[in-house]
Amino acid sequence: MFKTLTDAFKIKEVRNKLILTLVLLFIYRLGCWLPIPGIATSALRTKVEGNTFLNLLSSVSGGALSRGSFLALGVSPYITSSIIIQLLSVVIPSWQQLARDGGADGRKKISLYTKIAALIIAIAQAIGIAVGFGAADGVNIGIFGGNTFICYAFIVLMLTTGAMFTVWLGEKITEIGVGNGMSLLIFVGILSSAATAIVGNFQNIVVDGQVNVTAIWQLVLFIVALIAIFGLVVFVDGGERRVNVQYAKQMKGRKMYGGQSTYIPVRVNANGVMPIIFASTLLSFPQMLFSIFWPNVTTGFIGFYNKWIGAGSWVYAILMAILILAFAYFYATINFDTDRISREIQQNGGFITGIRPGKPTAQYLKSINNKITLFGAIFLAFMALIPTVLFTAIWGTQGLANAFSATGMLIVVSVALEFDKQLEAQMMMRNYRGFLK
C-alpha cells in the first residue's frame, strides 16, 4: 500500500485527487474539534464517558460527541437512513424497480430519499441531545440571556447542519477524491480515537517515576493481537471462489467471436463491513433513544433493556450475530443477482461447464453464493464479537479495548484495502487514457 501511495504521488492527476481528499478529511476533523456555543463540554463529556453506548458512538466519530462539537452527530444519521431506505427498497415494489432498473436517475432519487431521511433523523437526534443533556445541566443557557428555547433551537440547528455538512463532505470525497467518502470519514474517526488511546496507554507506563510492568505487557499483547487480527482480515478479504465460464465460438459476418475462457469471482467477504455496521446501528438505535431522551432513567423497561439487551450483554451478542448473518445474505442477494448474471452469460454464448444455461446456471450460482456468504458471515460475526470480548477481559471497557473494538479494526482494514484498490484503479485509468492519446 505504501508503494502504491508513493507511485500515486508521482502522477499529477492522482496526486491532486489525493491532496483534495486529505484537505476534505482535515476539514472534517477540524469540525470535530469546534465546540458549539451553549453546550457545557465538561458535563457532556462526563455523561458520554459514563455511558457505554454513547462512549462507543463518540469513539467512532473521533471523540466529537464527547466534545459537543459542530460535527458531533458524524455519519450516524446517514448510516441509519441508508439502512431504512435499503430495507424499504426491498419491501416497496416501486422503489425496488427504481433501484434495479432506474439507472443513474434511479440512483439519484434513492440518494435524495436517503438524504431526506438523514435530515429527519439528524433533527430528531439533535433535539434529543439538546433536551436530554440540557436536563442534566449539559446546556449553558447563560450566553443566550437565559432563554432556554433559543439555546435549544440554536444547538439543534448547529448539530443538524453539521450532520448534513458531513454528508456533503462524504459525497465530495467520493466525487472529486479517492475512495468512498463516508467510509473514509469513519476511518479517520476511528484512527483518531485509537491514537488518543495509544498515547494514554504510553502515559500509564510510567506513573510517578515508577515503571508499570503490567501496562507494558498489556501494550505488547495488544500489538500482537492487533497484528494477528489485521493479518486474518487481509487473508479473508482476498479469498474468493472462481467459477469458470466458457464462451463458444460464434461467426458474425466475416469475424469469429468467442472461444474464450474466463471466470466469475465470488468473494468470501464481498459485503465488507456493511453487515456489521447495519447490525450494530439497528441494535443500538433503541439504546441511543434511551440515552438521549431518558438519560437518567435506570429502572423499568429502559433499565431492563440496558442491562439484559443493551451493548455488552449476552443477548446483544447473540442478536448481533443473527443480524450479521441476515444482513450478509441480504446484501449478497442484492449485489450478486444470479438471474441477471445467468441471462448475460447465455446472451453472450457462454456457459458453465457441466451446467445447462438459463435457470440451472442461476440456481448453481445462487448455491455457490449462499455457501460462500455463509463463511463470510460467520467470519464477520466472529470478528464482531470474539476479539472484543477478549480485549474487554484483558483491558476492561475503556482505553485500548474501547478504541480498538474488533468492528473498528475490521472497518479500518477494509477501508484501507478498498482505498488501495481505488488508488490502483485511478492509476490504471490514467495509464489507459495516456495510451489512447
N, C-alpha and C positions, 0 to 999 in steps of 0.2 A: 504493500500500500504506500509506503514512504517513497519507493521508486516511482510509483505512478504519480504521486504528488510532485516529485522533482521534475519528471518529464512534462507534466501538465503546465508547470510554471514557465517552461521554455517556449510554449506556444501562446502567442499573444491573445487569440480569441478565448482560449480556455482560461488563461491567466486572468483576463478581465472578468470572466464569469465567477471565478473563484474569489477574486477581490470583492465583487459585488455581494457574493454570498456571505463573506466574512463581515462586511460592513453592516448588512442587514441583521446578522446574528449579534453583532456588537450593539446595535440599536435595541434589539430585544433584551439583551442582558442589562443595558442601561435603564430600560423601562422597568425591569425587575428590581431596581435599586431606588427608584424615585418614589418617595413616600407620598401618600395622598393626604393633604391637609384635612384635619378633622378626625383622623384615626389615631388613637393612643397606641403607639407602636409597642411599648413595653407591655401593656396589658394584653394586647393581641398576641404577642409572642408567647407570653406565659400560657394563654389559653390554647394556642396551637400546639405547643410543645407538650402540654398535658393531655392531649387527645391523640390516640394512636392513628386514627384515620386522617385527621387534619395534618398531623405531622408528616405522614406519608405523602399526602397531596402536596404539601409545601416542598418536600424534598424533590418531587418530580419537576416542580417549577423553579428549582434552584433557590428555595427559601423566600420566594416572592410573597407568598401568602403570609408568612410569619412577620414580614416587614411591612405589611399593609401597603404594598407598592401599587403603582399605576397598572401593572400587568399581573396583579395578584391572581386573577382567575386563570391566566395562562390559556392552554389549549383545551382545558376541561370542557367548556360549553360546546366547542366544535366537535370534540370526540363523541360526546353524549348525543349531539344532534345527528352525527353520522350514523350512529347505531340505530337511532329511531327511524331515520329516513331509509336506511338499507333494509330494515325489517319491514317497513311499510311498502317498500318496492317489491317485496315478495308477496305480501298479503293483498295489495291493491292491484288488480289486473292492468288498469291503465298506466300506472306507474311502472309496473313490470315490463310492459311493452315499450314504454318510453326509455327505460334503462337499457333494454336489449336491442331495440330496433331504431331508436331515435337518433343515433349518430351523434355528431357534435352538438346539434341543437338540443337533443335529449339530455346529454351530459350537462349542458349549461343550465337547463331547467332543474335538473336534480341538484346541481350545485347551488342554485338560487334557493330551492326549498331547504337545503341544509343550512345555508346562512341565515335564513329567516328563523328556523328552529333554534339555531345557535344564539341568535339575538334574544329570543324569548327566554331561553334557559339562562343566558347571562344576566338578564334583568332579574329573574327570579333568584339566582344565586346572590346577586349584588344586594337585593332587598334583604335577603336572609342574613348576609354578613352585617349590613348596617344595623338592622333591627336586633338580631341575635347578640352580636358583640356589643352593641350600644347598651343593651340591658345589663351587660356585665362590665360596665364602665370602660368599654373599649373604644368609645367615641368621645371626642373632645368638642363639645358644642360651644365652648367659650369664645373661640375665634369667629363664630357666626352670630355673635351677640346673644347667645343663649337660645336661639331659635332652633329647636330640635328638627322641625320639618325641613328647613333649608339645609341644615347639616346633613341629614339623611339623604335628601334629594341630590345634593352635590356628590356625596360618596357613591350613591347608586349610579349617577351619570358617569363619574370617572371610571368606576370599575367596569361598567358596560362598554364604555368607549375603549378601554384598554383591551377587553376581550375581543372586540371586533377589529381593533388595530392589530392584535396578534394574528387573527385570521388573514388580514391583509398582508402582513409580513410573510406568513407561510406561503400564500399564493404567489407573492412576488419572488420569493426564493425559488419556487418551482418553475416560474415563468422565465426569469432572466438569470437565474443562478444555476447551481449544480445540485441535483438530488431533490428529494421530496421535502418541501419546506416544513410541513408540520412535524415530520419525523425528526428533522434536524433541530427544531425548536425543543422538542422533548429531549433529544440527545444532549444538547448543551446544558439544559436544566439539570439533568441527572449528573453530568460531569461536574457541574459547579458544586452541587451538594456533596459529591464524592470527594472533591478536592478539599472542601471545608472539613469533612470528617477525617481525612488523612492528616491534615495539619493539626487538628485537635488530638489525634492519636499520638503524633510525634511529641506534642507538648506534654502528654501524660507519661512519656518515657522517663523524663527527669522532673521530679517534683521535690522542691525544697532541697536541691542539691543531691538527692538520693535517686539512684537508678532503679526504675521499676522493671524488674525482670519479667514479671507477668505481662506487662504491656508489650515488651519486646517479642515474647513468644506469641502473643496474640497477633501482632503485626506480621510475623513470619508465617504463621499458619494461614492467616488471611491471604497473603500474597500467593502462597502455594495453591490454596483453594481457588483463588481468582484465576490463576494461570490454567488450572485443570478445567474449570468451567468454561473459560474462553476457548480452550482447545476443543472441548466437546461440542460447543455451539458451532464453531467453524467447521468441524468434521461433519456434523449432521446437516448443516446448511448446504454443503456441497454435494450431499447424497442425492441420487436420482435414479429412476428406472427408465431405461431407454427402450421404447417399443419400436422395433424395426418396421419400416413401411417400404414396400417395393412398388415402383411405378412402371407399368407396362409400356412398351414402345408403341407410339401412335404416329401414323402417317398423316400429316396435314399439308396438303399441297405437294410441294416437292421436298419438304423438310421432315426429318424424323425427330420426334419429341419423345421424352420419357426414357425408360430403361435405366432409371437411377434408383439408388437405394439410400434412404435417409431414415431418420428416427424421430419419434415424438418424446421429448424429455418430460417425465413425470417426477417432479421433485418431492423429496420426503417432507420438507418444510416449506412448501410453496406459499403458504399463507403468512409466513413471517411471524411477527409478534401480535398481529391484529386479533387473533382469538383471545390472547391473554389480556390485551388492553380492553377489548369489549367485555369480556367476562368480569374483570375486576371493576370496570366502570359500572356495569349493571348491578353487581352485588353491593358496591359502595354507595350507590345512589340513595337508598333509604337512610343509611348511616350519615350521609352528607346532609340530608334534610334535617335529621335529628340534631346534628351538631350545630347547624346554622339557626334553625328556628326554635329549638328547645335545648339550648346549650347546657342548662343547669339541671335538667330532669334526669334523674338516675333511678327512678322507680317505675312501676307499671310496665306497660308493653315496651316502652323505649329502653328501660333498664334491662328487661329480659332479652330484647333483641341485641343490644350492645354486648351483653355477657355471653350469650349462647350462639348467636348467629353472626355477630359483627366480626370485624377483622381480628385475626388471632385465634379464633375458636376452631374446634374440630369440624363443626357443621359448616363453617365458612370454607374450610379447606376442601371438604367433600363437594360442596356446591360449586366451588371454583373449578375442581377437576371435571365435574359433569358439564359445566358450561363451556369449558375449554374444548372438550370433545364435541359438543354440539356446534359451537361456532366454527370449529375446524372443518367439520363436514359441511356446514352451511356455506362457508367461503369456497370450499373445494367444488361444491355444486355450481356456484356462481361463476367462478374463474375458469373452471375446466368443463366446458359444455361439450359433453361427449357426442351428443346428437349432431351438433354443428360440425365438429371435427370429422366425424364419420361421413357426413354429407360432403364436405370439402374433399376428403380423400377419394371418395367414389367419383365425384365430378371431375377430378384430375386424373382419373385412370389408375389410382393407387389401390393397394390392398395390403393387409397384414397377413403374413404367411400363415396358412392354416386356418384363417378366419374369413368367412364369407363377407362381402361388402354389405353395407346398409345397417340394418338393425343389429345383426350379430356383432359387427365391429363396434357399434356403440355400447352394447352390453359388455363386451370384452374390455373396452377401455374403462367403462364405469367400474367393473370389478377390480381392475388394477388400481384405479384411482382410490377406491374405497380402502383397499389393503394398505397402500402407501400412506394415505391420510391417517389411518389408524396408528401407524408407527409414529408419524409426525405429531399427532395429537397427544399420544402417550408421552412423547419426549417433552412437549410443551407443558403438560400437566406436571411432569417430574421436575422440570426446571422452575416452575412457578411455585412449587410447594416444598420439596425436599431440601434444597440448599438454604432456603430462608429459615426453615425450622432449625437446621444445624447452626446457621450463623447466629440465630437468636439464642440458642442454647449456650453458645460459646461467648458471645459478646453482649447478650442482652438485647433489649429493644431499641437502644439508642446507638449513636455513633456510627461505626462502620457497618453494623448489621442493618441499620435503618437506611443509610445512604446507598449501600450496595446490596439491595434486595436482588434476588435472582431474576425477577421480572425486569428490574432496571438494567442488570448486566446483559440480559438477553436483548433488550432494546438497544443498548449501546453497541453490542457486537453486530447485530443485524443491520442497524442503520449504517455502521461503519463499512460493512461489506457491500451494502447496497450503494453507498456513496462511491466506493471504489469502482463498482461496476458502471455506475453512471458516468464517472470521470473517464473511464476507458472508452465508453461509448462516444462521449464527446470528442475525444482524441481521434477515434476511428472515423467518425463522421467528418472531421476536419481533413483527414488524410484523403478520404474519398472525394471531397469537394476539390481539393488541390489537384487530384489526379484528373478529374473531369475538366478542370480549367486548363 
